[in-house]
Amino acid sequence: MQFEAAWSASGATCVARTRYDIDDGSGQRLVPSCFAALPTCGGLDDAAAGGAVLANKSSVTSIAACE
């Protein structure tokens, strides 16, 4: 399990990575726009500085993009 994201009462405050590695079928990795719009944080210290009150870890899973 690796640090994934941090959260406040308003939602995600920052992300380190996505939970799913999404492949578009041609080998390109897709990043959801909601994640791309958030600042990057490397761990709990970064997250707390951004106002986070909760953080989570997860395992990375590879999936194909939805059609």
N, CA, C and O atoms as a CHARMM CRD file, in Angstrom:
* protein
*
  268
    1    1 MET  N      0.84700  -1.16900   0.00000 PROA 1      0.00000
    2    1 MET  CA     0.00000   0.00000   0.00000 PROA 1      0.00000
    3    1 MET  C      0.90300   1.24500   0.00000 PROA 1      0.00000
    4    1 MET  O      1.92600   1.30200   0.68300 PROA 1      0.00000
    5    2 GLN  N      0.48100   2.23000  -0.79000 PROA 2      0.00000
    6    2 GLN  CA     1.24400   3.47800  -0.90000 PROA 2      0.00000
    7    2 GLN  C      0.30300   4.65500  -0.69300 PROA 2      0.00000
    8    2 GLN  O     -0.89600   4.56600  -0.95600 PROA 2      0.00000
    9    3 PHE  N      0.87400   5.76800  -0.21200 PROA 3      0.00000
   10    3 PHE  CA     0.09700   6.99500  -0.03500 PROA 3      0.00000
   11    3 PHE  C     -0.56800   7.36700  -1.35500 PROA 3      0.00000
   12    3 PHE  O      0.08400   7.42100  -2.39800 PROA 3      0.00000
   13    4 GLU  N     -1.88200   7.62300  -1.29600 PROA 4      0.00000
   14    4 GLU  CA    -2.63600   7.96800  -2.50900 PROA 4      0.00000
   15    4 GLU  C     -3.08700   9.42000  -2.51100 PROA 4      0.00000
   16    4 GLU  O     -2.77100  10.16500  -3.43800 PROA 4      0.00000
   17    5 ALA  N     -3.82500   9.83200  -1.47800 PROA 5      0.00000
   18    5 ALA  CA    -4.41100  11.17400  -1.48300 PROA 5      0.00000
   19    5 ALA  C     -4.71900  11.62000  -0.06800 PROA 5      0.00000
   20    5 ALA  O     -4.67100  10.82900   0.87400 PROA 5      0.00000
   21    6 ALA  N     -5.03500  12.89100   0.06800 PROA 6      0.00000
   22    6 ALA  CA    -5.43500  13.45900   1.35300 PROA 6      0.00000
   23    6 ALA  C     -6.73000  14.23500   1.16700 PROA 6      0.00000
   24    6 ALA  O     -7.03200  14.72300   0.07800 PROA 6      0.00000
   25    7 TRP  N     -7.49000  14.33700   2.25600 PROA 7      0.00000
   26    7 TRP  CA    -8.85600  14.84500   2.17200 PROA 7      0.00000
   27    7 TRP  C     -9.17400  15.84300   3.27400 PROA 7      0.00000
   28    7 TRP  O     -8.61900  15.78100   4.37100 PROA 7      0.00000
   29    8 SER  N    -10.07000  16.75800   2.96400 PROA 8      0.00000
   30    8 SER  CA   -10.66000  17.67000   3.94700 PROA 8      0.00000
   31    8 SER  C    -12.17100  17.45800   3.87900 PROA 8      0.00000
   32    8 SER  O    -12.64100  16.59600   3.13600 PROA 8      0.00000
   33    9 ALA  N    -12.92500  18.22700   4.63700 PROA 9      0.00000
   34    9 ALA  CA   -14.38400  18.11600   4.60200 PROA 9      0.00000
   35    9 ALA  C    -14.94300  18.47500   3.22500 PROA 9      0.00000
   36    9 ALA  O    -16.06400  18.09100   2.89300 PROA 9      0.00000
   37   10 SER  N    -14.17200  19.20500   2.42700 PROA 10     0.00000
   38   10 SER  CA   -14.61500  19.63000   1.09000 PROA 10     0.00000
   39   10 SER  C    -14.23300  18.65900  -0.01800 PROA 10     0.00000
   40   10 SER  O    -14.63200  18.85400  -1.16600 PROA 10     0.00000
   41   11 GLY  N    -13.46700  17.61600   0.30000 PROA 11     0.00000
   42   11 GLY  CA   -13.03000  16.66200  -0.71900 PROA 11     0.00000
   43   11 GLY  C    -11.52400  16.54500  -0.74200 PROA 11     0.00000
   44   11 GLY  O    -10.84400  16.95700   0.19800 PROA 11     0.00000
   45   12 ALA  N    -11.00200  15.98000  -1.82100 PROA 12     0.00000
   46   12 ALA  CA    -9.55600  15.75900  -1.93900 PROA 12     0.00000
   47   12 ALA  C     -8.81800  17.09600  -1.96000 PROA 12     0.00000
   48   12 ALA  O     -9.21400  18.02900  -2.65800 PROA 12     0.00000
   49   13 THR  N     -7.73900  17.16900  -1.18300 PROA 13     0.00000
   50   13 THR  CA    -6.92500  18.38300  -1.15100 PROA 13     0.00000
   51   13 THR  C     -5.66800  18.23600  -2.00000 PROA 13     0.00000
   52   13 THR  O     -5.15100  19.22200  -2.52400 PROA 13     0.00000
   53   14 CYS  N     -5.17300  16.99500  -2.13700 PROA 14     0.00000
   54   14 CYS  CA    -3.99800  16.73700  -2.95600 PROA 14     0.00000
   55   14 CYS  C     -3.90900  15.23900  -3.23600 PROA 14     0.00000
   56   14 CYS  O     -4.50600  14.42500  -2.53100 PROA 14     0.00000
   57   15 VAL  N     -3.16000  14.89400  -4.26700 PROA 15     0.00000
   58   15 VAL  CA    -2.98000  13.48600  -4.61700 PROA 15     0.00000
   59   15 VAL  C     -1.50600  13.19400  -4.88300 PROA 15     0.00000
   60   15 VAL  O     -0.75500  14.06100  -5.33000 PROA 15     0.00000
   61   16 ALA  N     -1.11200  11.95900  -4.59900 PROA 16     0.00000
   62   16 ALA  CA     0.23900  11.51500  -4.91800 PROA 16     0.00000
   63   16 ALA  C      0.22300  10.70600  -6.20400 PROA 16     0.00000
   64   16 ALA  O      1.17400  10.74800  -6.98500 PROA 16     0.00000
   65   17 ARG  N     -0.86700   9.96700  -6.42200 PROA 17     0.00000
   66   17 ARG  CA    -0.99900   9.11600  -7.60000 PROA 17     0.00000
   67   17 ARG  C     -2.44500   8.64400  -7.68200 PROA 17     0.00000
   68   17 ARG  O     -3.21600   8.79000  -6.73300 PROA 17     0.00000
   69   18 THR  N     -2.79200   8.08900  -8.80700 PROA 18     0.00000
   70   18 THR  CA    -4.12800   7.51600  -8.94500 PROA 18     0.00000
   71   18 THR  C     -4.11600   6.07500  -8.44100 PROA 18     0.00000
   72   18 THR  O     -3.07200   5.42200  -8.43500 PROA 18     0.00000
   73   19 ARG  N     -5.25100   5.59700  -8.03000 PROA 19     0.00000
   74   19 ARG  CA    -5.39100   4.21300  -7.56500 PROA 19     0.00000
   75   19 ARG  C     -5.30500   3.23300  -8.72500 PROA 19     0.00000
   76   19 ARG  O     -4.80500   2.11800  -8.58000 PROA 19     0.00000
   77   20 TYR  N     -5.80200   3.66800  -9.87600 PROA 20     0.00000
   78   20 TYR  CA    -5.82300   2.81600 -11.05000 PROA 20     0.00000
   79   20 TYR  C     -4.92700   3.40300 -12.12800 PROA 20     0.00000
   80   20 TYR  O     -5.00800   4.59600 -12.41800 PROA 20     0.00000
   81   21 ASP  N     -4.07900   2.58200 -12.72200 PROA 21     0.00000
   82   21 ASP  CA    -3.33300   2.97600 -13.90800 PROA 21     0.00000
   83   21 ASP  C     -4.22400   2.63000 -15.08900 PROA 21     0.00000
   84   21 ASP  O     -4.44200   1.45400 -15.38000 PROA 21     0.00000
   85   22 ILE  N     -4.73800   3.63900 -15.76800 PROA 22     0.00000
   86   22 ILE  CA    -5.69000   3.43500 -16.85600 PROA 22     0.00000
   87   22 ILE  C     -4.97300   3.57400 -18.18600 PROA 22     0.00000
   88   22 ILE  O     -4.36400   4.60600 -18.46800 PROA 22     0.00000
   89   23 ASP  N     -5.04800   2.53500 -18.99700 PROA 23     0.00000
   90   23 ASP  CA    -4.41600   2.49500 -20.30500 PROA 23     0.00000
   91   23 ASP  C     -5.48900   2.73000 -21.35800 PROA 23     0.00000
   92   23 ASP  O     -6.54100   2.09300 -21.32000 PROA 23     0.00000
   93   24 ASP  N     -5.23500   3.64000 -22.30000 PROA 24     0.00000
   94   24 ASP  CA    -6.23700   3.96200 -23.32000 PROA 24     0.00000
   95   24 ASP  C     -6.28400   2.95800 -24.46700 PROA 24     0.00000
   96   24 ASP  O     -7.01900   3.16400 -25.43300 PROA 24     0.00000
   97   25 GLY  N     -5.51200   1.87800 -24.37800 PROA 25     0.00000
   98   25 GLY  CA    -5.50900   0.86200 -25.41800 PROA 25     0.00000
   99   25 GLY  C     -4.33000   0.98800 -26.37200 PROA 25     0.00000
  100   25 GLY  O     -3.97800   0.03000 -27.05800 PROA 25     0.00000
  101   26 SER  N     -3.72400   2.16300 -26.41500 PROA 26     0.00000
  102   26 SER  CA    -2.56000   2.35500 -27.28800 PROA 26     0.00000
  103   26 SER  C     -1.28600   2.56000 -26.47000 PROA 26     0.00000
  104   26 SER  O     -0.26500   3.00900 -26.99200 PROA 26     0.00000
  105   27 GLY  N     -1.36000   2.22500 -25.17600 PROA 27     0.00000
  106   27 GLY  CA    -0.18900   2.34600 -24.32000 PROA 27     0.00000
  107   27 GLY  C     -0.05400   3.67000 -23.59600 PROA 27     0.00000
  108   27 GLY  O      0.88900   3.85300 -22.82600 PROA 27     0.00000
  109   28 GLN  N     -0.97800   4.60300 -23.82300 PROA 28     0.00000
  110   28 GLN  CA    -0.94600   5.90100 -23.14200 PROA 28     0.00000
  111   28 GLN  C     -1.68200   5.80200 -21.81000 PROA 28     0.00000
  112   28 GLN  O     -2.76100   5.21300 -21.73800 PROA 28     0.00000
  113   29 ARG  N     -1.10600   6.37300 -20.76400 PROA 29     0.00000
  114   29 ARG  CA    -1.73200   6.38500 -19.45200 PROA 29     0.00000
  115   29 ARG  C     -2.67900   7.57000 -19.37700 PROA 29     0.00000
  116   29 ARG  O     -2.30000   8.69600 -19.69900 PROA 29     0.00000
  117   30 LEU  N     -3.90900   7.31600 -18.95200 PROA 30     0.00000
  118   30 LEU  CA    -4.90200   8.37600 -18.79500 PROA 30     0.00000
  119   30 LEU  C     -4.96500   8.81300 -17.33500 PROA 30     0.00000
  120   30 LEU  O     -4.93300   7.98100 -16.42900 PROA 30     0.00000
  121   31 VAL  N     -5.05400  10.12500 -17.11300 PROA 31     0.00000
  122   31 VAL  CA    -5.21000  10.67500 -15.77400 PROA 31     0.00000
  123   31 VAL  C     -6.54000  11.41800 -15.74800 PROA 31     0.00000
  124   31 VAL  O     -6.74300  12.33600 -16.54300 PROA 31     0.00000
  125   32 PRO  N     -7.45500  11.04100 -14.84700 PROA 32     0.00000
  126   32 PRO  CA    -8.74100  11.73100 -14.77400 PROA 32     0.00000
  127   32 PRO  C     -8.55000  13.23000 -14.54000 PROA 32     0.00000
  128   32 PRO  O     -7.67200  13.63700 -13.78000 PROA 32     0.00000
  129   33 SER  N     -9.36500  14.03700 -15.18800 PROA 33     0.00000
  130   33 SER  CA    -9.21900  15.49200 -15.08000 PROA 33     0.00000
  131   33 SER  C     -9.37000  15.98300 -13.64900 PROA 33     0.00000
  132   33 SER  O     -8.74600  16.97400 -13.26900 PROA 33     0.00000
  133   34 CYS  N    -10.19000  15.30600 -12.84600 PROA 34     0.00000
  134   34 CYS  CA   -10.35900  15.73400 -11.45700 PROA 34     0.00000
  135   34 CYS  C     -9.05900  15.55300 -10.66600 PROA 34     0.00000
  136   34 CYS  O     -8.79300  16.32200  -9.74300 PROA 34     0.00000
  137   35 PHE  N     -8.25300  14.55800 -11.00900 PROA 35     0.00000
  138   35 PHE  CA    -6.96700  14.37100 -10.35300 PROA 35     0.00000
  139   35 PHE  C     -5.94300  15.35500 -10.89400 PROA 35     0.00000
  140   35 PHE  O     -5.15100  15.90800 -10.13100 PROA 35     0.00000
  141   36 ALA  N     -5.95100  15.57600 -12.18100 PROA 36     0.00000
  142   36 ALA  CA    -4.97900  16.46900 -12.80800 PROA 36     0.00000
  143   36 ALA  C     -5.10700  17.89700 -12.28900 PROA 36     0.00000
  144   36 ALA  O     -4.13500  18.65200 -12.30900 PROA 36     0.00000
  145   37 ALA  N     -6.29900  18.27400 -11.82200 PROA 37     0.00000
  146   37 ALA  CA    -6.53800  19.63300 -11.34100 PROA 37     0.00000
  147   37 ALA  C     -6.08200  19.83900  -9.89900 PROA 37     0.00000
  148   37 ALA  O     -6.02400  20.97600  -9.43000 PROA 37     0.00000
  149   38 LEU  N     -5.75600  18.75700  -9.18900 PROA 38     0.00000
  150   38 LEU  CA    -5.35400  18.86200  -7.77900 PROA 38     0.00000
  151   38 LEU  C     -3.84500  18.98400  -7.63400 PROA 38     0.00000
  152   38 LEU  O     -3.09600  18.48400  -8.47400 PROA 38     0.00000
  153   39 PRO  N     -3.39300  19.65000  -6.56500 PROA 39     0.00000
  154   39 PRO  CA    -1.95500  19.69900  -6.31700 PROA 39     0.00000
  155   39 PRO  C     -1.41900  18.30800  -5.96600 PROA 39     0.00000
  156   39 PRO  O     -2.17000  17.44200  -5.51800 PROA 39     0.00000
  157   40 THR  N     -0.13400  18.10700  -6.17100 PROA 40     0.00000
  158   40 THR  CA     0.51900  16.85600  -5.82200 PROA 40     0.00000
  159   40 THR  C      1.05300  16.94700  -4.40000 PROA 40     0.00000
  160   40 THR  O      1.59200  17.97700  -3.99500 PROA 40     0.00000
  161   41 CYS  N      0.90100  15.86900  -3.64800 PROA 41     0.00000
  162   41 CYS  CA     1.49700  15.80900  -2.31600 PROA 41     0.00000
  163   41 CYS  C      2.21400  14.47600  -2.17800 PROA 41     0.00000
  164   41 CYS  O      1.76300  13.45900  -2.70500 PROA 41     0.00000
  165   42 GLY  N      3.31400  14.48900  -1.47800 PROA 42     0.00000
  166   42 GLY  CA     4.12000  13.29300  -1.35200 PROA 42     0.00000
  167   42 GLY  C      3.88100  12.49500  -0.09200 PROA 42     0.00000
  168   42 GLY  O      4.38900  11.38200   0.04300 PROA 42     0.00000
  169   43 GLY  N      3.11500  13.04700   0.83300 PROA 43     0.00000
  170   43 GLY  CA     2.87400  12.33900   2.08600 PROA 43     0.00000
  171   43 GLY  C      2.07000  13.17000   3.05700 PROA 43     0.00000
  172   43 GLY  O      1.50500  14.20300   2.69700 PROA 43     0.00000
  173   44 LEU  N      2.02600  12.70700   4.29500 PROA 44     0.00000
  174   44 LEU  CA     1.18600  13.34500   5.30600 PROA 44     0.00000
  175   44 LEU  C      1.60700  14.76700   5.63900 PROA 44     0.00000
  176   44 LEU  O      0.74800  15.61300   5.88500 PROA 44     0.00000
  177   45 ASP  N      2.91000  15.05400   5.65200 PROA 45     0.00000
  178   45 ASP  CA     3.35700  16.41100   5.95800 PROA 45     0.00000
  179   45 ASP  C      2.85300  17.40800   4.92400 PROA 45     0.00000
  180   45 ASP  O      2.35000  18.47500   5.27600 PROA 45     0.00000
  181   46 ASP  N      2.99000  17.05800   3.64000 PROA 46     0.00000
  182   46 ASP  CA     2.48000  17.92200   2.56700 PROA 46     0.00000
  183   46 ASP  C      0.97200  18.09100   2.69300 PROA 46     0.00000
  184   46 ASP  O      0.44800  19.19400   2.54400 PROA 46     0.00000
  185   47 ALA  N      0.28600  17.00100   2.96500 PROA 47     0.00000
  186   47 ALA  CA    -1.17900  17.02100   3.04400 PROA 47     0.00000
  187   47 ALA  C     -1.66600  17.89100   4.19300 PROA 47     0.00000
  188   47 ALA  O     -2.60400  18.67100   4.02500 PROA 47     0.00000
  189   48 ALA  N     -1.04400  17.76600   5.34700 PROA 48     0.00000
  190   48 ALA  CA    -1.45400  18.55500   6.51600 PROA 48     0.00000
  191   48 ALA  C     -1.25100  20.04000   6.25400 PROA 48     0.00000
  192   48 ALA  O     -2.06400  20.85900   6.68300 PROA 48     0.00000
  193   49 ALA  N     -0.18700  20.39600   5.56200 PROA 49     0.00000
  194   49 ALA  CA     0.06600  21.80300   5.23700 PROA 49     0.00000
  195   49 ALA  C     -1.02000  22.35800   4.32800 PROA 49     0.00000
  196   49 ALA  O     -1.27000  23.56400   4.32700 PROA 49     0.00000
  197   50 GLY  N     -1.67700  21.48100   3.54600 PROA 50     0.00000
  198   50 GLY  CA    -2.75800  21.89700   2.65800 PROA 50     0.00000
  199   50 GLY  C     -4.13500  21.83400   3.29400 PROA 50     0.00000
  200   50 GLY  O     -5.13700  22.04000   2.60900 PROA 50     0.00000
  201   51 GLY  N     -4.20700  21.55100   4.60200 PROA 51     0.00000
  202   51 GLY  CA    -5.48000  21.53900   5.29600 PROA 51     0.00000
  203   51 GLY  C     -6.16900  20.18800   5.37400 PROA 51     0.00000
  204   51 GLY  O     -7.33000  20.11500   5.77600 PROA 51     0.00000
  205   52 ALA  N     -5.48200  19.12000   4.99800 PROA 52     0.00000
  206   52 ALA  CA    -6.08400  17.78800   5.03000 PROA 52     0.00000
  207   52 ALA  C     -6.27700  17.31600   6.46500 PROA 52     0.00000
  208   52 ALA  O     -5.48000  17.63300   7.34700 PROA 52     0.00000
  209   53 VAL  N     -7.34000  16.55900   6.68600 PROA 53     0.00000
  210   53 VAL  CA    -7.60700  15.97200   7.99300 PROA 53     0.00000
  211   53 VAL  C     -7.63300  14.44100   7.92900 PROA 53     0.00000
  212   53 VAL  O     -7.73800  13.77500   8.96000 PROA 53     0.00000
  213   54 LEU  N     -7.53700  13.89300   6.72600 PROA 54     0.00000
  214   54 LEU  CA    -7.59800  12.44900   6.51700 PROA 54     0.00000
  215   54 LEU  C     -6.75000  12.11000   5.29600 PROA 54     0.00000
  216   54 LEU  O     -6.69800  12.88000   4.33700 PROA 54     0.00000
  217   55 ALA  N     -6.09000  10.95900   5.33300 PROA 55     0.00000
  218   55 ALA  CA    -5.31400  10.51100   4.17700 PROA 55     0.00000
  219   55 ALA  C     -5.55200   9.02900   3.98300 PROA 55     0.00000
  220   55 ALA  O     -5.96900   8.33100   4.90700 PROA 55     0.00000
  221   56 ASN  N     -5.28300   8.54600   2.76600 PROA 56     0.00000
  222   56 ASN  CA    -5.44700   7.12100   2.51000 PROA 56     0.00000
  223   56 ASN  C     -4.29000   6.55700   1.70400 PROA 56     0.00000
  224   56 ASN  O     -3.59200   7.27100   0.98300 PROA 56     0.00000
  225   57 LYS  N     -4.11200   5.25100   1.85100 PROA 57     0.00000
  226   57 LYS  CA    -3.14900   4.48200   1.06700 PROA 57     0.00000
  227   57 LYS  C     -3.94100   3.48200   0.24100 PROA 57     0.00000
  228   57 LYS  O     -5.06300   3.12200   0.59600 PROA 57     0.00000
  229   58 SER  N     -3.35800   3.03800  -0.85500 PROA 58     0.00000
  230   58 SER  CA    -4.01400   2.02300  -1.68200 PROA 58     0.00000
  231   58 SER  C     -2.96100   1.29500  -2.50300 PROA 58     0.00000
  232   58 SER  O     -1.81200   1.72800  -2.58900 PROA 58     0.00000
  233   59 SER  N     -3.36700   0.19400  -3.09800 PROA 59     0.00000
  234   59 SER  CA    -2.52900  -0.54200  -4.03500 PROA 59     0.00000
  235   59 SER  C     -2.88000  -0.09600  -5.44000 PROA 59     0.00000
  236   59 SER  O     -4.03400   0.23100  -5.71800 PROA 59     0.00000
  237   60 VAL  N     -1.90400  -0.07800  -6.32500 PROA 60     0.00000
  238   60 VAL  CA    -2.13900   0.31800  -7.71700 PROA 60     0.00000
  239   60 VAL  C     -2.64700  -0.88900  -8.49900 PROA 60     0.00000
  240   60 VAL  O     -2.10800  -1.99000  -8.38100 PROA 60     0.00000
  241   61 THR  N     -3.68600  -0.67100  -9.29600 PROA 61     0.00000
  242   61 THR  CA    -4.27600  -1.71100 -10.13700 PROA 61     0.00000
  243   61 THR  C     -4.32800  -1.19600 -11.56300 PROA 61     0.00000
  244   61 THR  O     -4.76600  -0.07000 -11.79500 PROA 61     0.00000
  245   62 SER  N     -3.88900  -2.00200 -12.52400 PROA 62     0.00000
  246   62 SER  CA    -3.95000  -1.62100 -13.93000 PROA 62     0.00000
  247   62 SER  C     -5.30600  -2.03600 -14.49400 PROA 62     0.00000
  248   62 SER  O     -5.74700  -3.16600 -14.28400 PROA 62     0.00000
  249   63 ILE  N     -5.97500  -1.11800 -15.21600 PROA 63     0.00000
  250   63 ILE  CA    -7.25000  -1.41900 -15.85400 PROA 63     0.00000
  251   63 ILE  C     -7.27200  -0.77600 -17.24100 PROA 63     0.00000
  252   63 ILE  O     -6.51900   0.15900 -17.51300 PROA 63     0.00000
  253   64 ALA  N     -8.13100  -1.28100 -18.10000 PROA 64     0.00000
  254   64 ALA  CA    -8.32800  -0.68300 -19.41700 PROA 64     0.00000
  255   64 ALA  C     -9.31600   0.47000 -19.30800 PROA 64     0.00000
  256   64 ALA  O    -10.19200   0.46000 -18.44400 PROA 64     0.00000
  257   65 ALA  N     -9.17900   1.44500 -20.16600 PROA 65     0.00000
  258   65 ALA  CA   -10.11000   2.57400 -20.17600 PROA 65     0.00000
  259   65 ALA  C    -11.49800   2.10900 -20.58000 PROA 65     0.00000
  260   65 ALA  O    -11.64200   1.17300 -21.36600 PROA 65     0.00000
  261   66 CYS  N    -12.51300   2.76200 -20.04600 PROA 66     0.00000
  262   66 CYS  CA   -13.90000   2.45100 -20.40600 PROA 66     0.00000
  263   66 CYS  C    -14.14800   2.84900 -21.85400 PROA 66     0.00000
  264   66 CYS  O    -13.59100   3.83300 -22.34100 PROA 66     0.00000
  265   67 GLU  N    -14.97100   2.09300 -22.52500 PROA 67     0.00000
  266   67 GLU  CA   -15.30600   2.42600 -23.91500 PROA 67     0.00000
  267   67 GLU  C    -16.55700   3.26900 -23.96400 PROA 67     0.00000
  268   67 GLU  O    -17.00200   3.65200 -25.04600 PROA 67     0.00000
